Amino acid sequence: MNGSVKESSSTKYRLIYFDVRGRGEIPRLLFHAAKVDFTDDRVDSEEKWYNSLKAKMPQKVLPVLEVDGKQLSQSLTICRYLAREFGLCGKTNWEQAQVEQVVDTMDDLRAEVAKWIYEKDTVKKDEIASNLRSEIYPKFFGILETILRENEENNNRSGYFVGDHLTLADLSVFETFTFPLSIHPDIFDDHLELQEHRQRIMTDKHLAEYIKNRPERPV
């Protein structure tokens, strides 16, 4: 399956991941944001994964990025590599560090949300959901809103998290909140800056079509 982007690179990229958003979706967004062609290889069955693919993967996990046949594991490593290749990692070393700060912060949030996803006990699951709403989401909202405001105070009034243009930081925030908003759709109601940021990504000229038409998946 090919990524629906318009321009091709002489480098041949193949992203291998399950047929969900999960940890493969930010790399997909990076390709589309950069208008770089790639093969979006979605593993749609456990049988295919266990019987024919797992043994061929360098760490026996997905996602894996193939770059001219060379394989790279670990989702955040893949994201950072692609962001550097595509000019979406910040314009200076300091901006790159700020981008990675946001990415790591979102990985912390992902870990908190994963507790809800994987909990089987319904009572405990409700307790986790309540804690997400009362403690976890507000904590991360505060962090992100501070970063947005500090960027604005640095004369970057673009509405992005770092500098004056789209970076991996923005894509990380956007995608990490996609699942939480599906189960708690009102959590942005009192956070206008985060609403506006999400809308900015959804209407980006390189991303809007993909986001609108991407397959609906639970995560």
N, C-alpha and C positions, 0 to 999 in steps of 0.2 A: 504494500500500500504506500503510495507516494504522498508526501506532504503537499498540500495545495498552495504552493508558493509560486511566484512568477519568475524569479530569477534563479539561475543555476550557478553553482560554484564548480571550479575545476576539481575541488576536493569532493570525494564521494562519501557522504555521511549516511549512516544507517543507525536508527535508534530502535533498540529491541526492548520492548516492555509489554506487560500484560494489557489487555483491552479494557483498561480503566484509566482514570486520570492519574491518581496517586502520585508517585514520585517520578513518573515519566512526563507529566504534563508541563512543568516549567521548562524542561528542554524543548518540548514541542512549541511552546510559546516563543521561546528564543529564536527558533528557526523561522517562525512566521514573522516575528518582529523584524528580523534581519533580511527577510525575503531570500532565504537561502534554501535551496532544494535539498530534500532528504527523503530517505525511505523510512516511513513510519511503520515498522514491523511490529504488529500487535499480536501477541500470543493469546489465542482465544480458547485454549483448552488445556486442562491440567495434563492430559495424556501427552500432548505435544511437548509441553514443558519438561515433564519428568522423563519421557522416553527418548527424546531426540535433541533437546536444546540444553538442558541444565549442565550436562557434562562438558559442553563446549564453551561454557561461560567461565571467564577467568577466576571469579570468586563464587561461582555457582549461585549467583543471585542476579536479579534485574533491578533497575535498568542497566543496559550496557550500550555504550556508544561505540560504533565502529567508524574509524576515520581512515579511509583508504585501506580498509581491511584490518587495521590495528584496533585492538579492543581496550576500552576504558570502562572501569566499574566505579561505583559509588555516585549516587545521584547529585550530591552537592559538588563533587569534583567535576562531574560532567557539566553542571550548570556554570561553574566558574570558568571552565575551559572554553565553553561556547561563548560566554559573555566576553571573554578576552578576545577571542577570534573575531567576534562580530562588532566590537566597539561598544558593548553595552555594559561595561564594568566600571565606568567612571573615567574622567579625562586625566587624572593624576593619581599618584600612589595613595594620597590621602582620600580622594574620592573613592578609589577602589576599596580601601579599608572601610569607609562608610557604607558602601554597598554590601560588603560582606558582613558587616555588623547587622544590617537589616535581615540578610539571608539567614544568619545564625539565630537571630531573634525569632524569626518565623519557624525555624526548625524546632525551637523550644515550644512554640505554640502547637505545632503539629504533634509533638509528643504528648501534650496535654489532651488534645482532642482524640488521639489514638486510644487513650484510656477508655473513653466512652465507646468508641467503635468496637473494641475487642472485649469489653465486659459482657458476660453472658447473664449474670444475675440481674434481674429486672430492678430489684430494690437498689442495689449498688449503682446500677446504670442511672437511675433517677437521681441518686445522690451526686454522681459525677456531673450530670447535666446541670443540676442546681448550682454546683460549685463553679462550673464553667461560666454560668451567667452572672453569678454574684461576685466572683473573685478573679477568675482567670481572664475572661475577656476584658473587663475593665482595666486590669493591669497592663495588658498589651495595647489597648486603646490609648492609654496614657503615654506609653513609650512611643508609639507611632505618631501620635499627634504632636508630641514634643519635637520629634525629628522633622516632621513636615514644617512646623513653625520655625525651627532653627534654620532650615534651608531657605525659607522665605526671608528671614531676617538677614541672611547672607546675600540678599539681592537676587535670589533665584526664585522668582515668582511664577514659575511654570506649573507648580502643583505637583512636581515629582519629589521623590524622597531624597535624591542626591543630584546636585547640579541642576542643569537646565534642560535635560532631556531624559527620555526613557532609559532605564537601566534594569539590570537583573533584580535590583531591589524592588522596583515597582511590580514586576511580574511575580516575584515571590510573595509579596503581600496580597496581590490580587488572587492568586491561585490558592494560597493557604487558607483564605477566608471563603472560598467557594463552597466547600463542604459545610463549615459551621453555619453559613447563611442558609443552607438548604434545610437544616434542622432547627435553626433559631433565626427565622427571617427578619426579626425585628431588632437584632442586636446593633445595627447601625443607625437606628432611628434618631438617636440623640447625638450623632457624630457626623455632622455635615461635611467636615473635611475628608473623612474617610469615604463617605458616599460619593463626593465629587471626584475623589481619586479613582474609585472603582469605575465610575462612569467614564472617566478619561481613558482608562485602559480598554473598556468595552467598545469605545467608539474610535479607538486608534485606527488610522487608515490602513495599517498593515495587519491588524489583529481582529477587527470587527467581524469580518466575514467568517473567519475561522471560529471565533468564540460563539457566534450565533449558530453556526451549523455543526459544531463538533458533536460527536456522539454523546447522548445523555448516559451517564454512568453514575452509580451510587457514590463513588469516591474517585 
